[in-house]
Amino acid sequence: MRIVIASSEAVPFSKTGGLADVASSLSKALAEAGHEVWLVTPYYPQELAKLGDRAPKLEPLNLTLPIAVGTHLVTAQVYKTMLPGSNVSTFLIDQPEYFDRPSLYVDRLGDYRDNCERFVFFSRSVIQLAEALHFEPDIIHANDWQTALIPALLQIEGGMRIGLGQTASVFTIHNLAFQGQFWHWDMLLTGLDWKYFNWRQMEFFGNLNLMKTGIIFSDMITTVSPTYAREIQTPEFGCGLNGVLSSRRDVLVGILNGVDTEDWNPAHDRYLPKTYDVHTVDVGKAACKAELQKRLGLPISADKAVFGLVSRLTGQKGLDLVMGSTHDLMRHDVQLVVLGTGEPGYEAGLQRLAQEFPEKIAVTIGYNEELAHLIEAGSDIFLMPSQYEPCGLNQMYSLMYGTVPIVRSVGGLADSVVDATEGNVANSTANGFSFHEYRSDVLFRQVCRALGLYLDRRTWRQLQRTGMERDWSWKRSAKDYVAAYQRAIQKRRHDR
């Protein structure tokens, strides 16, 4: 199968969130399964400059793409490289006016005002690149609002483009909260007829909505966990598009993300002082725990339960619940380590707690890859009480590393963490603790449950073993994506 994956960010070329990890990891997994995969992403020179000597070598192609953006033609240059550690051909679309900026989507004033124009340009570049290089893909896989115009372009214009008449589209929703909504006059930038600006297709309460466009025009829709696929069809999680999604539920599937086991695997993690697997977890985690405590200036103790949290410090991630239960937690002989950056109020509040309990709490504001790995390996319990979580990766990292997670039962958290009820413990399916009601006292009850089982070493080892033995790799997820691609191809051929 010939597959083009279009993403506004992709590791190691750029990253603001999990989309970048998914785009690259899925591309690798599909290529390893024998498919011919192209990854297409913008060229952000400032992001590659951060990598220094570690940046992949780029080959400029002798190719200029004239891209229609509204009534103007904007040229795109193209770089080619290979996705590191794979045989995935990777193309970077170069247009300095659009992509040579300090950050990918925002500046200090908020979203870039020309974001619609920038990603209309990128979406059309993906289509024209495939046409110019005669790739003739079976599938173009678009991701989130930044590439959501692609399914519409394929359905409306694909028949007029060489090699794209039979190309099917798959559109993945990574986070429905970010929809790419723009004022109605930006419809002109798309180059599509105004007749498509109606409430059934591209219009949403008077605005152009690119997320809705992708949902309506794609042959298959995926999102990043089965539970999230159901949740976004409800008013609570649907962000105003629940009705649109329900109308297309016959082509909507949830596929749980995988983990890039080259980077995240306690058996060969380069950041750990001692690696380990399910058979050596006791010794390995003890060494990692001692190193974590030492590095963060906490008293070194094998007996204290260490709670870890690596997260964006935002309301979505349940930081209000964590901070609301911290004083109760501190009445126990435990430690809490936090790594993250985000909303200033949460950053300041966590730092105050660290000052109040210097022997028990360590907070690092910012992001440090090495420390993130050490927290996952050195903690006993991981906190992830999100308000909503389309998929989540940290709970899967935790399960792989024998760090038992406490999560709110939403989205991908519900699909990956099995609550330690008496029955689930008895049949060896439990691997963590989960709750539903969004309250700090409910979170604290799960903390107490976890601390109770932590003292029962035999049961705790069983929870760790259950989490560590499951296959969390992208190989599992890639098989489900291939099935979605095949359904999309069949639908496109049937509809034609």
Summary of the structure (lengths in Angstrom):
residues: 496
radius of gyration: 23.2
end to end distance: 19.6
largest distance: 68.8
contacts: 1781
relative contact order: 0.10
helix: 43%
strand: 21%
